[in-house]
């Protein structure tokens, strides 16, 4: 079991993990993006890809891909004055159809996630 934090809050990413509909209304300073979730959202499998730039001076990076995950708890979040709300979800990694759980990669040069 693992925990993942979603910061800054990324509503489409949360929707991919737990379901729901993301919508936007207004424009500019009045724009509002919302996520509506049902109380009976089904289990959804998703892939997690995380990347960190290396501390070296070569511009390398480390990337890890969890092929198949499912949320088992959360979101755990609080609304505290003068603090960012960073929702956290507990999840379980599950082997994919090929029996693979995750892939770790060292990149000689940082490559943007797509």
Secondary structure, DSSP 8 states (H G I E B T S, - for coil): -EEEEE-S--HHHHHHHH--EEEEES-GGG-EEEEE--TT----EEEEEEEEE-SSSS--EEEEEEEEEEEEEEEE----TTS---EEEEEEE---TTS--EEEEEESS-----
